[in-house]
Amino acid sequence: MICRRRPPLWCSMDAFSLLMLIAFAGVSFGAAATGIIFRPGKWYRQLDKPRWRPPDWLFAPVWTTLYAMIALSGWLVWREAGFAAAVLPLSVYAIQLILNAAWTPIFFGLRRPDLAMIEIAMVWASIFAMIVLFHPISPVAAWLLVPYLAWVSFASALNFSIWRRNPAPHVAKGTL
């Protein structure tokens, strides 16, 4: 009865479509796996951070929500256009997830806020490109990415502030 008029997505979803939604979620949340491997730890706690930094407990629920929105966004584009008709947008989607996954090992693993700043700028650019490319296919998919872009904008400012407040020690010649 609820699906008679304009049916919501779940009313018209077949098994393959549901499987693809699960796949998009798996790939999206897979990007978060680096956060399990490279934890903030003592090094991060000792850094000089700005007062406007959110509490540590806030990051997990925000990122969980964002990864779910990223997955849903990619799935909506796939569902509307398919892989063949959305090669460029879905390629940018994949690149964006790779860049997203790379930030954590750079910042926390290598302890390089300077390199992470360059990398997060690439993440931001890829999200912006994804919004632009997704909009003609699915405006809803594009709008689902706006909070992600906003959060990465904020994270970029935080990364920049931490980098500037914590200059790297001078690297001795001949060592890396």
ChimeraX attribute file (.defattr): number of C-alpha atoms within 10 A of each C-alpha:
attribute: neighborCount
match mode: 1-to-1
recipient: residues
	/A:1	5
	/A:2	8
	/A:3	11
	/A:4	8
	/A:5	7
	/A:6	8
	/A:7	11
	/A:8	11
	/A:9	11
	/A:10	10
	/A:11	11
	/A:12	9
	/A:13	13
	/A:14	10
	/A:15	8
	/A:16	9
	/A:17	16
	/A:18	13
	/A:19	12
	/A:20	15
	/A:21	21
	/A:22	15
	/A:23	14
	/A:24	22
	/A:25	19
	/A:26	15
	/A:27	17
	/A:28	27
	/A:29	19
	/A:30	15
	/A:31	19
	/A:32	20
	/A:33	12
	/A:34	17
	/A:35	18
	/A:36	9
	/A:37	12
	/A:38	15
	/A:39	15
	/A:40	16
	/A:41	9
	/A:42	8
	/A:43	10
	/A:44	14
	/A:45	10
	/A:46	9
	/A:47	12
	/A:48	13
	/A:49	17
	/A:50	11
	/A:51	7
	/A:52	7
	/A:53	13
	/A:54	10
	/A:55	8
	/A:56	9
	/A:57	8
	/A:58	9
	/A:59	10
	/A:60	12
	/A:61	10
	/A:62	13
	/A:63	15
	/A:64	14
	/A:65	12
	/A:66	21
	/A:67	24
	/A:68	16
	/A:69	21
	/A:70	27
	/A:71	23
	/A:72	21
	/A:73	26
	/A:74	26
	/A:75	23
	/A:76	22
	/A:77	25
	/A:78	24
	/A:79	17
	/A:80	12
	/A:81	14
	/A:82	13
	/A:83	14
	/A:84	9
	/A:85	13
	/A:86	18
	/A:87	13
	/A:88	14
	/A:89	22
	/A:90	21
	/A:91	13
	/A:92	20
	/A:93	24
	/A:94	18
	/A:95	17
	/A:96	23
	/A:97	22
	/A:98	16
	/A:99	19
	/A:100	22
	/A:101	20
	/A:102	19
	/A:103	23
	/A:104	26
	/A:105	17
	/A:106	18
	/A:107	23
	/A:108	20
	/A:109	15
	/A:110	12
	/A:111	16
	/A:112	16
	/A:113	23
	/A:114	18
	/A:115	14
	/A:116	23
	/A:117	23
	/A:118	14
	/A:119	20
	/A:120	25
	/A:121	15
	/A:122	17
	/A:123	25
	/A:124	22
	/A:125	14
	/A:126	21
	/A:127	26
	/A:128	19
	/A:129	15
	/A:130	25
	/A:131	24
	/A:132	14
	/A:133	20
	/A:134	27
	/A:135	15
	/A:136	12
	/A:137	19
	/A:138	19
	/A:139	16
	/A:140	15
	/A:141	23
	/A:142	23
	/A:143	15
	/A:144	19
	/A:145	24
	/A:146	17
	/A:147	15
	/A:148	21
	/A:149	19
	/A:150	13
	/A:151	16
	/A:152	19
	/A:153	16
	/A:154	13
	/A:155	16
	/A:156	20
	/A:157	15
	/A:158	18
	/A:159	21
	/A:160	18
	/A:161	17
	/A:162	20
	/A:163	21
	/A:164	14
	/A:165	13
	/A:166	15
	/A:167	10
	/A:168	12
	/A:169	6
	/A:170	6
	/A:171	8
	/A:172	7
	/A:173	6
	/A:174	5
	/A:175	5
	/A:176	5
